[in-house]
Amino acid sequence: MPQGKVELYDLMACNVYMDFENTGLPKEQHKFLIAFYPTGGDPVHELIDSITARGPNGYVAEVANQPYTISNLNGHIFDRTTNSHWYMINLYSGFMEPGEYVIEVKCKDGSVKTISRVQDNAPSDKLMAAYLPQRERLKASYQPGQGQQLPAGTALTGVEVTCDSLKELSGVDSWTVFRICEASNSKEFNPQNLYWWDNIFLERFSNPEAGKNRNRIRIPVELKAGSAFTYFSELTDGNSMGGTNICIFQPYQTFYT
């Protein structure tokens, strides 16, 4: 019988502007990201039967108990930064209605765990209004990116990615989450095998300003020589999972070492 304790850590239930290119999917989406504490035993996906999201006006969505991929956009991901799993589902039916959303987790031992948050669309609208006029400038500002080759002799530990700050361009605050994968394009990007990501949702406990108004990201791990790396930056309206009302996924960028 599976062993371990199922405990919910936090919930991100928010709007998503999926600004990845050539996906064939609508850009205006929403998502649920359900984070769990380490179980102290078996993986959490072996301890639960179902996860259901409920919201205003009879809203219901089922989160699948399967590995999350860039094809299914519904399932669980192992996070090496916390030694735990989180579940995520992206839904294509547009932005969320404002109001309370509740996650119900039914466990194999018969227990039920719940967590909720209230979606506020005002901060979402504000960040979208700031982002859209600057979209092309932000995209072009990422260095290294745009398929560039790093100059010969570049140290591969502590590589810095620089970009324009949305705050400097628009006056609106934003927070940045950065994820990088050893991949030559977006189709090879594997969210289950990130090379590195900066978990600002944990870093905020030691640095309340974590991720705020960034114009550079330092990659602390050594990059593999002679390889391709693809990354994206996600803009949010805060660095608390439960306090986030929108995530803007900026276009993928690729560079070569």
Phi, psi and omega in degrees: 000135180302143181241144177143167183246126179268116177224128178283135179264308182197168182225128169249111177234105193204170173290152175228128168254102186273090185267022170294150186262146174060039177268338185077004182256153175296144181285324181276112182225186167213167184212162169237130174236115185249114183259137180246152168289158169305141186278341187077009181203234181288159178303148186300329181291347174269355185250354184238155177261321185201157173227124182236134174256133177232146182210195184300150173056042175078014181300132176217136173217142180255130177266128186282144176266073183209162176297137177281135174226169177287353176268316183269335178050037183198110178156200186252150180229136175272127182255109182292339180287340180236359183055043181210172179255152164226155180252145177216142172225131172258131181241137191266009188271027175093185178290161182285152163288144174293154179135187185273136175238135184239134173257130178243120179250118176262124185262158181294337179276005179094350179282159179232129178247141179227153174207149183216163170207164180250124178276129177243117184276352180296311177296327177297311179299321181295317181290322177297318180295330177282322187285311191304316179293339183256006188304309183293321180294318178298314181303316183286345187276345186289126180221130352287149181181201175054028179076020184285154171261131175296141179301147178304138179087358178296129176295134186264003170254129180082023176301134178256132171259124180250156180198165172291150177266129177300328177299316181292328182277327189235344185083001183257132178291145171211162179238144186243131170249133187239131178228134181228144184223147173285102186196148182266353177195177184294329182291336178270353183293123184244105181295345177277351184221058179291141175288322176192149167212152181261110183276082181294340180289337171266319183301332183299338180289332175258341180219095184303340181267009185309124175084356190280128171050049183285145166233010175199148177228125178264126178270108190284341182271156179284128177279148179287133180288149176066035184227173177250142179230133178240136182219166168214154176249134182250122177267135178228173178262015177178172180247021172249128181304309183290345180261001184276132179251343177204146170237128176251112180272105181286160184303147176300150174231147180229142171217167186237140180262000000 
